[in-house]
Amino acid sequence: MRVLIFIAILASMLSSCTSKELYNATQINRQSKCNEEVGVLRDKCIESLNKKSYGDYERERKEIIKSKQ
């Protein structure tokens, strides 16, 4: 059920958000999912999060796209 709600929210956001806002919303959602865990599982989840800034993410994304052309 949560997945469906997330998809609905994400779909509505796609029509009105910039890429940066979408990236930030995704990061916040992933952090929230980690916070649902406890103890060591929570710590491991938080450590596994992509903590890149949007600028770094966007540069890497563009490099990957350019290398595939």
ABEGO torsion letter per residue (X at the ends): XAAAAAAAAAAAAAAABBAAAAAAAAAAAAAAAAAABBEAAAAAAAAABBABBAAAAAAAAAAAAAAAX
